[in-house]
């Protein structure tokens, strides 16, 4: 239970800390998905699965994001060093 509470707290910090929650939610938050993903991982300060990132994006008003699209973006960002791939399907901020 404590693990789930910690994960929930990290996701909440990621969404609010990234400043994405205050964006308009008329279907999608403006801006590039890749930048939103980097901001979420930077703010989370913990490892996140693809599903965690998708959930954080949806909480930020980007309800149209899919697992496949986010997975491709995470791989792209990891290849370019903007985020870190911890292991298969698990990513973290490159700065932390």
N, C-alpha and C positions, 0 to 999 in steps of 0.2 A: 504494500500500500504506500509506503514511504517513497518508493521509486516512482510510482505513478504521480504522486503529489509533486515530486521534484521535477518530473518531466513536464507536468502541467505548468508549474511555475516558470520553467525555462521557456516554454512556448509563449506564455503570457508576457514575459520580459522581452522576448524576441519581437513579438508583434507591437507592443507599446514602445519599446526602445528603438525600433527601426523607424518609428514615426509613420508607419504605414496605416495605422488605424484611423488617423485623422483625415486621410484622403477620402474623396468622395467615393461612395460605393455604388455608383450607377452602373452596375454590371462588372466594372473592372477598375482597379486603381490605375491611374496613369503611370507611364514610365515603362522601362524595359523590365521584363520578367527576371533577367539575369541580375540586374542591379537589386531588385527586391530580394532575390534569393541570397545574395551576398550580405545584404543588410540584416536579414533574418538570422543567418548563421553567425554573423559578427555579434549581434545583440544577444543571441542565445548563450554563447559562452560554453556550449556543450555539444557533444556529438548528436546529430539528428539523422534519422532515416529519411528516405524519400517521402514516405507517408507523413512524417512529422512536418517536413517542409511544405508539402501540399496542404496540410491542415492549417499551417500558419499563414500561407498565402490566401487561403479561403477566408480565414478570420480577418484578414486585411482587406477584404472586399474583392479579391480576385477569384471569385467562385467558379470561373470557367477553366481554371488550370487543371490539367490532368496529370496522372502519375507518369505517363509516357513522356509528355513534354517536359516536365520538371526533371525527370531522370536524364534526358538528353542534355538539358541545360547544366545539370550538375556535373555530368561527365565533361562537357565543354569547359566549364569553369575550372574544374580540377586540372585538366590538361594545360590550361594557361596559367595555373598557379594562383588564381584568385581565391580558391578555397582548397581545402585538403580532403583527399579521399582517405578515410581511416581504414576502411575495409569495404568489401562489396556491399553497396547500398547504404553505406553510412558515411556521412560527410561532416566536416567541421570548418570553422573559420581558419583561414590561413594565418591570421595574425595571432591566434591563441593557441 
